[in-house]
């Protein structure tokens, strides 16, 4: 499993501007099959290092996946690509069934009729991933989708992150859209990328 690194540099003026505006660094990990979340939100220092390994977990939650909601996970299971994971009626995930979907896909089956969001038998589910931010490990959802009882969700993570500043202060917040000035960082041939905050344009480059 490859490990990726993102280095983010700030100068003093940029840090002061973010502090005055009450903003944090927000990192969104791209994935198909669910709404985007603010995977990582943190208060930056002048030099910041974020690392993660290409390893995911599936999760379930009874948090309604509406914009602005912080996803609170209820059940989590380490997942392998190409596998399907059933949330059983005891409220946890059965062992994955490999070869059920494409090699880079992850499937969640909601087989728990007892879990309800609002008045509907459903769960919010998706993928979560661990990252280390300036030496501190965090685990947070990278996407969120509502899955009705007896239905499935299919998720495909993409090794691309979007970086921008926002007022989000928590990890795992469901977002309606990514800021238009977000910087797209793609990991294709290299597993390390370095970016800097431009305090003249108030964006990353």
C-alpha positions as CSV (number, residue, x, y, z in Angstrom):
1,X,0.0,0.0,0.0
2,X,1.6,3.3,-1.1
3,X,2.0,6.2,1.3
4,X,1.4,9.7,0.2
5,X,2.7,13.0,1.6
6,X,1.5,16.6,1.2
7,X,3.7,19.5,2.4
8,X,2.0,22.8,2.9
9,X,4.0,26.0,3.5
10,X,2.8,29.3,5.0
11,X,4.4,32.6,5.8
12,X,3.6,34.7,8.8
13,X,1.3,37.0,6.9
14,X,-0.7,34.2,5.6
15,X,-1.1,32.6,9.0
16,X,-2.1,35.9,10.5
17,X,-4.7,36.4,7.8
18,X,-6.3,33.0,8.4
19,X,-6.3,33.5,12.2
20,X,-8.0,36.9,11.7
21,X,-10.6,35.3,9.4
22,X,-11.1,32.3,11.7
23,X,-10.2,29.9,8.8
24,X,-8.5,26.5,8.7
25,X,-6.9,24.4,6.0
26,X,-9.5,22.1,4.5
27,X,-8.5,19.0,2.5
28,X,-11.1,17.0,0.5
29,X,-10.3,13.5,-0.8
30,X,-12.1,12.8,-4.0
31,X,-14.3,9.7,-4.3
32,X,-17.3,8.7,-6.4
33,X,-20.4,7.3,-4.8
34,X,-21.2,9.9,-2.1
35,X,-21.2,13.5,-1.0
36,X,-17.8,15.1,-0.3
37,X,-16.7,15.8,3.2
38,X,-14.0,18.0,4.7
39,X,-11.8,15.0,5.3
40,X,-9.2,17.0,7.1
41,X,-9.5,20.5,8.7
42,X,-6.7,21.9,10.8
43,X,-5.1,25.1,12.0
44,X,-1.8,25.4,10.1
45,X,1.7,26.2,11.2
46,X,4.4,27.6,8.9
47,X,5.4,24.1,7.7
48,X,2.8,21.4,7.6
49,X,3.1,17.7,6.7
50,X,0.2,15.4,6.0
51,X,0.7,11.8,5.2
52,X,-1.7,8.9,4.5
53,X,-1.5,5.3,3.3
54,X,-3.8,3.9,0.6
55,X,-5.9,2.0,3.2
56,X,-9.6,2.5,3.8
57,X,-12.4,1.5,6.2
58,X,-16.1,1.3,5.6
59,X,-18.3,3.0,8.1
60,X,-22.0,3.5,9.0
61,X,-23.6,6.4,10.8
62,X,-27.1,7.6,11.8
63,X,-26.0,11.2,11.0
64,X,-28.1,12.7,8.2
65,X,-25.7,13.4,5.4
66,X,-26.8,17.0,4.8
67,X,-24.6,19.9,4.2
68,X,-22.8,21.1,7.3
69,X,-23.4,17.9,9.3
70,X,-20.4,16.4,11.1
71,X,-20.5,12.7,10.4
72,X,-20.3,10.7,13.7
73,X,-19.4,7.1,12.8
74,X,-21.2,4.2,14.6
75,X,-19.6,1.1,13.1
76,X,-16.3,0.9,11.3
77,X,-14.5,-2.0,9.6
78,X,-11.1,-2.1,7.9
79,X,-11.8,-2.7,4.2
80,X,-10.1,-4.2,1.2
81,X,-10.6,-3.0,-2.4
82,X,-12.9,-5.2,-4.5
83,X,-14.9,-6.3,-1.4
84,X,-18.5,-6.0,-0.2
85,X,-19.4,-5.3,3.4
86,X,-22.8,-6.0,4.9
87,X,-24.0,-4.1,7.9
88,X,-26.0,-6.8,9.7
89,X,-29.0,-6.4,12.0
90,X,-26.8,-6.6,15.0
91,X,-25.3,-3.2,13.9
92,X,-21.8,-4.2,12.8
93,X,-20.2,-5.2,9.5
94,X,-19.8,-8.8,8.5
95,X,-16.4,-9.9,7.1
96,X,-16.0,-8.6,3.6
97,X,-16.7,-10.7,0.5
98,X,-13.9,-10.3,-1.9
99,X,-14.3,-10.1,-5.6
100,X,-17.8,-8.6,-5.4
101,X,-17.0,-5.4,-7.1
102,X,-14.1,-3.8,-9.1
103,X,-10.6,-4.0,-7.6
104,X,-10.6,-0.3,-6.6
105,X,-14.2,-0.2,-5.4
106,X,-15.8,-0.8,-2.0
107,X,-19.4,-1.8,-1.5
108,X,-21.7,-1.4,1.6
109,X,-24.9,-3.3,2.0
110,X,-27.4,-2.0,4.5
111,X,-29.1,-5.1,6.1
112,X,-30.0,-3.5,9.4
113,X,-33.7,-2.5,9.5
114,X,-33.4,-1.1,13.0
115,X,-31.2,1.9,12.0
116,X,-33.3,5.0,11.2
117,X,-32.5,8.5,10.1
118,X,-35.5,10.7,10.7
119,X,-38.4,8.4,10.1
120,X,-36.6,6.4,7.3
121,X,-34.9,3.0,7.7
122,X,-31.5,4.0,6.4
123,X,-27.9,4.7,7.3
124,X,-25.2,7.1,6.1
125,X,-22.2,5.2,5.0
126,X,-19.0,5.6,3.0
127,X,-15.2,5.3,3.3
128,X,-13.0,6.6,6.1
129,X,-9.3,7.1,6.0
130,X,-6.5,7.7,8.5
131,X,-4.1,10.6,8.0
132,X,-1.3,12.0,10.1
133,X,-1.4,15.8,10.3
134,X,1.8,17.4,11.8
135,X,2.4,14.2,13.8
136,X,-1.2,13.7,15.0
137,X,-3.2,10.8,13.6
138,X,-6.9,11.4,12.7
139,X,-9.5,9.1,11.1
140,X,-12.3,10.8,9.2
141,X,-14.9,10.0,6.5
142,X,-13.9,11.0,3.0
143,X,-17.4,10.7,1.6
144,X,-21.0,10.1,2.8
145,X,-24.1,8.6,1.2
146,X,-27.5,7.7,2.4
147,X,-28.3,3.9,1.9
148,X,-31.8,2.7,2.5
149,X,-32.4,-0.6,4.2
150,X,-31.8,-3.5,1.8
151,X,-29.9,-1.4,-0.6
152,X,-26.2,-0.9,-1.4
153,X,-23.7,1.9,-1.9
154,X,-20.6,1.7,-4.1
155,X,-17.6,3.9,-3.4
156,X,-14.4,4.4,-5.5
157,X,-11.7,6.6,-4.0
158,X,-9.4,8.7,-6.2
159,X,-5.9,9.6,-5.3
160,X,-6.6,13.3,-5.8
161,X,-7.0,15.9,-3.0
162,X,-8.4,19.4,-3.1
163,X,-6.9,22.0,-0.7
164,X,-8.4,25.3,0.3
165,X,-9.1,27.4,3.3
166,X,-12.6,27.6,4.9
167,X,-14.4,28.1,8.2
168,X,-14.7,24.4,8.7
169,X,-13.2,23.5,12.1
170,X,-14.1,19.8,12.3
171,X,-13.1,16.7,10.3
172,X,-15.8,14.8,8.4
173,X,-18.2,17.7,7.7
174,X,-20.5,17.1,4.7
175,X,-20.0,19.9,2.2
176,X,-22.3,21.0,-0.6
177,X,-19.5,22.1,-2.9
178,X,-15.8,22.7,-2.9
179,X,-14.5,26.3,-3.0
180,X,-13.8,27.5,-6.6
181,X,-10.3,28.5,-5.7
182,X,-9.4,25.0,-4.3
183,X,-6.0,23.7,-5.5
184,X,-6.2,20.2,-7.1
185,X,-3.3,18.0,-6.1
186,X,-3.0,14.8,-8.1
187,X,-0.8,11.9,-7.2
188,X,0.1,10.1,-10.4
189,X,3.9,9.4,-10.8
190,X,5.0,11.0,-7.5
191,X,3.8,10.2,-4.0
192,X,4.9,13.5,-2.5
193,X,3.6,17.0,-3.3
194,X,4.5,20.4,-2.0
195,X,2.3,23.5,-2.1
196,X,2.4,27.0,-0.6
197,X,-0.2,29.5,0.5
198,X,-0.2,32.8,-1.5
199,X,-1.2,35.5,0.9
200,X,-1.7,38.0,-2.0
201,X,-4.3,35.9,-3.7
202,X,-5.5,34.0,-0.5
203,X,-5.2,30.7,-2.1
204,X,-2.8,27.8,-2.6
205,X,-0.4,27.4,-5.5
